[in-house]
Amino acid sequence: MNMNVIEFNQVSKSFQYHKVLSDVTFSVAQNSVFGFLGNNGAGKSTVIKLMLGMLNPSHGEIRLFNQPVKQVLPAGFVNIGCIVDTPVLYENLTASEFLSFSQRLKNLPRKEIERVLEVVDLSAYKKQSISGYSLGMKQRLAIANTLLGSPKLLILDEPTNGLDPQGMQDMRELLKYLPERAGCTVFVSSHLLSEIERIASHIAVIHGGEIVKQDSLDNLKGTSGELRISCLALSKANVVLSNANFHCSSDQDGDLLVSKVTREECAQVHHLLSKNKVDFWQSSFCQQSLENVFMKVSHQKAAS
Ligand SMILES: Nc1ncnc2c1ncn2[C@@H]1O[C@H](COP(=O)(O)OP(=O)(O)OP(=O)(O)O)[C@@H](O)[C@H]1O
């Protein structure tokens, strides 16, 4: 059975009279990559601190591995790896030397170091001084450090912050496949939608201290999107499709845009145009991006 590794049940948090989280409810399934999205100040770090027992909730219940958080921590920390601030690395050491601190502290066999270096793809650089590493490599090394001892849950606060495009891509590849490669569930917070969209299997969106959306990435993006059609008889196409209750508009390039269509409906659109002798030379379907979903949710929330 697939259990929930993290459960927040109607959790609220106030700092004196300032309520920063209201009835936050979400769950993170085992072996998923869970993206926690929100703008600056939305409440992401507060949620992570509550999850790690660094703060107490004002109301509500938090469970990790099916037990109240206070019972799991701190003994359960062997099951949890986290990076919430910029990791401190000893730059004059090699990666192997650096990792050997935690390996010995956790009383693990030496071969654990080789295993985690392999997972984060740093084996080839293990004898080089950390001072020569890029920021992305340092971040991956910090993740390797948390993976020593095979934690079942990895919590990362904004792990791609400050990385260059290559560093971001490497981090993306690493996080996406961590459940498979290291057998752990990943909780990753970010304000970078495009990053989360490429990494996460499940997503929650927090806005002003409230969860405004939570679902699998596929469900959140929905199956519908926009169909762009290039044709000469634009107004005829518009009439034909509008009569069939499709939502049509045109863009600056003179293309016809049919919004909120599923892939099946795209086939109907093509059929209708052909049947009514409207020639088109190009048609492309674009699923809505997470950014669109996120902006819609944020606007709806701001208006309410
Ligand atoms: N210790 C504290 N005392 C008072 N207010 C706090 C405290 N910690 C956080 N806050 C407030 O709670 C709100 C949420 O902050 P939080 O750091 O959780 O947001 P965030 O989504 O992590 O933002 P960012 O992406 O900027 O780090 C903010 O308004 C912040 O000012």
PDBQT file of the ligand as one rigid body, heavy atoms in Angstrom, charges set to zero:
ROOT
HETATM    1  N1  LIG A 401       9.448  34.094  13.165  1.00  0.00    +0.000 N 
HETATM    2  C1  LIG A 401       8.561  34.849  12.537  1.00  0.00    +0.000 A 
HETATM    3  N2  LIG A 401       7.922  35.855  13.182  1.00  0.00    +0.000 NA
HETATM    4  C2  LIG A 401       7.004  36.621  12.564  1.00  0.00    +0.000 A 
HETATM    5  N3  LIG A 401       6.625  36.457  11.267  1.00  0.00    +0.000 NA
HETATM    6  C3  LIG A 401       7.216  35.479  10.579  1.00  0.00    +0.000 A 
HETATM    7  C4  LIG A 401       8.207  34.630  11.165  1.00  0.00    +0.000 A 
HETATM    8  N4  LIG A 401       8.609  33.733  10.214  1.00  0.00    +0.000 NA
HETATM    9  C5  LIG A 401       7.906  34.025   9.103  1.00  0.00    +0.000 A 
HETATM   10  N5  LIG A 401       7.078  35.066   9.306  1.00  0.00    +0.000 N 
HETATM   11  C6  LIG A 401       6.135  35.640   8.327  1.00  0.00    +0.000 C 
HETATM   12  O1  LIG A 401       5.382  34.584   7.796  1.00  0.00    +0.000 OA
HETATM   13  C7  LIG A 401       5.094  34.802   6.410  1.00  0.00    +0.000 C 
HETATM   14  C8  LIG A 401       5.529  33.574   5.611  1.00  0.00    +0.000 C 
HETATM   15  O2  LIG A 401       6.975  33.513   5.658  1.00  0.00    +0.000 OA
HETATM   16  P1  LIG A 401       7.782  32.295   5.028  1.00  0.00    +0.000 P 
HETATM   17  O3  LIG A 401       9.218  32.560   5.292  1.00  0.00    +0.000 OA
HETATM   18  O4  LIG A 401       7.194  31.028   5.491  1.00  0.00    +0.000 OA
HETATM   19  O5  LIG A 401       7.448  32.485   3.482  1.00  0.00    +0.000 OA
HETATM   20  P2  LIG A 401       8.162  31.816   2.215  1.00  0.00    +0.000 P 
HETATM   21  O6  LIG A 401       7.055  31.364   1.321  1.00  0.00    +0.000 OA
HETATM   22  O7  LIG A 401       9.133  30.801   2.658  1.00  0.00    +0.000 OA
HETATM   23  O8  LIG A 401       8.894  33.034   1.564  1.00  0.00    +0.000 OA
HETATM   24  P3  LIG A 401      10.327  33.130   0.852  1.00  0.00    +0.000 P 
HETATM   25  O9  LIG A 401      10.174  32.435  -0.466  1.00  0.00    +0.000 OA
HETATM   26  O10 LIG A 401      10.528  34.597   0.717  1.00  0.00    +0.000 OA
HETATM   27  O11 LIG A 401      11.314  32.489   1.773  1.00  0.00    +0.000 OA
HETATM   28  C9  LIG A 401       5.811  36.077   6.037  1.00  0.00    +0.000 C 
HETATM   29  O12 LIG A 401       4.855  37.123   6.073  1.00  0.00    +0.000 OA
HETATM   30  C10 LIG A 401       6.840  36.240   7.118  1.00  0.00    +0.000 C 
HETATM   31  O13 LIG A 401       7.115  37.612   7.330  1.00  0.00    +0.000 OA
ENDROOT
TORSDOF 0
